[in-house]
Amino acid sequence: MTATSMELWGPFIIALVIAAALTPVAIVIAPKIGAMDIPKDERRVHKKPMPRFGGMAIYAGIMISLAISSVEEEEFIALMVGCTMIYILGVIDDLKDLKPLVKLIGQIICAVTVFSMGIRIEFITNYFGPGNMMFGDVA
């Protein structure tokens, strides 16, 4: 599954427009469902309560874009499953403030699920030097 950069612009624009359109909706919904970050210590950057539900807009943009683009390909279905699992974990964290260990375990479960569906990271582009960092076959 290789795509040229031109083939990626369409799905990117679709996801961008949907996420931008839904961000104001997320801002309105967040206080109604209790997904607000209240600054209560010195670690917080902001000084007033901020909505923590922006992931909804990003998730919707990505999922709709993937569904429109190529839902029949197995890799895209695995990506959609992984995105959905991470999104659900994020919503639970926004509402319940999960402990870091619980969140890490949830993220590991999400990663193992996507890995078991065939998604692999085979290389990471080295932006600071020549070439890519290749991982090869792990399985």
C-alpha positions, 0 to 999 in steps of 0.5 A: 500500500503505497500512495503518492503525495497527490493521492494523500491531499484529498483525504487530508483536506477532507479530514481538515475541513471536518475537524475544523467544522466540528471543533466549535461543536466539541467546545460547546459539548465539553462543559455539558458532559463534564470534559473540562480541564480546571486549572488547580495546580501550577503545572497547568498552562492555562488560567481558566477552565478549558474544554478537553473534548477536541479529540472528537473533532479530530476523530470524526475528521479522520474516520470520515476521511478514511471511510470515504477514501478506502474502507475496503482495504484491510489496512484502513479497517485496522487503522479505523479500529485502532483510532476508535479504540484510542478515541474511546480511551481518550474520552474515558480519560477526559471524563474520569481522569485515568491514572497514568498506568491505566492509560498506558495499559489501555494504549498497549492494548490498542497497539497490540490489537492493531499489530495483530490486525497486520499494521506495522511500522517498518521505518521512520524517516530520519529528518536530521540526517540521510535515509530512514531508520529501517526496522525490518521484519519483526514477526 
